[in-house]
């Protein structure tokens, strides 16, 4: 192999080395972003539905930067269940 071939091989290897690591990092980030965490928030002793709706609005505003979504799941006379994901 001549000097030009060696230089080309070295340049190609140096180019590919960080590219492979970067592709692995992107793949790992995509895998982690696909996981969704679901939590159930149970509220007991609420006086009326307006209090719960106000809490949902507050969670939506404060959690917007984190992508937090709340959804009313169950409403009974004694408790309310909110899904947070």
C-alpha positions in Angstrom: 0.0 0.0 0.0 1.4 3.4 -0.9 1.4 6.5 1.2 -1.8 7.9 -0.4 -3.6 4.6 0.4 -2.4 4.6 4.0 -3.5 8.3 4.5 -6.9 7.5 3.0 -7.3 4.5 5.3 -6.4 6.5 8.4 -8.7 9.3 7.4 -11.6 6.9 6.8 -11.0 5.2 10.2 -10.8 8.5 12.0 -14.0 9.6 10.3 -15.9 6.4 11.1 -14.8 6.1 14.8 -16.9 9.0 16.2 -19.6 8.4 13.7 -20.3 4.9 15.0 -20.3 6.1 18.6 -22.7 8.9 17.6 -25.1 6.5 15.9 -25.1 4.3 19.1 -25.9 7.4 21.2 -28.8 8.4 18.9 -30.2 4.9 19.0 -30.0 4.8 22.8 -31.8 8.2 23.0 -34.5 7.0 20.7 -35.1 3.9 22.7 -35.3 5.9 26.0 -37.7 8.4 24.5 -40.1 5.6 23.4 -40.7 4.5 27.0 -43.6 6.2 28.6 -44.0 6.4 32.4 -47.5 6.3 33.6 -48.5 7.3 37.2 -51.9 7.4 38.8 -52.6 10.3 41.1 -55.4 9.6 43.6 -57.1 12.6 45.2 -59.3 12.0 48.2 -61.4 14.5 50.2 -61.9 16.9 47.3 -64.8 19.3 47.8 -65.9 19.6 44.2 -64.8 18.9 40.6 -63.7 22.5 40.0 -60.8 21.9 42.5 -59.7 18.9 40.5 -59.9 20.7 37.2 -57.9 23.6 38.7 -55.2 21.1 39.8 -55.2 19.6 36.3 -54.7 23.0 34.8 -51.9 23.8 37.1 -50.2 20.5 36.4 -50.6 21.2 32.7 -49.0 24.6 32.9 -46.2 23.7 35.2 -45.4 20.3 33.5 -45.6 21.6 30.0 -41.8 21.9 29.7 -41.5 18.3 30.8 -44.2 17.0 28.4 -46.5 16.1 31.3 -50.0 15.2 30.3 -52.9 14.6 32.8 -56.1 12.9 32.1 -59.2 12.3 34.3 -59.5 8.5 34.7 -62.0 7.9 37.5 -64.4 10.0 39.4 -66.4 8.8 42.4 -68.0 10.5 45.4 -65.0 9.8 47.5 -62.0 10.1 45.2 -60.7 11.1 41.8 -58.0 9.3 39.8 -55.8 11.2 37.4 -53.4 9.6 34.9 -50.2 11.4 34.6 -47.8 10.6 31.7 
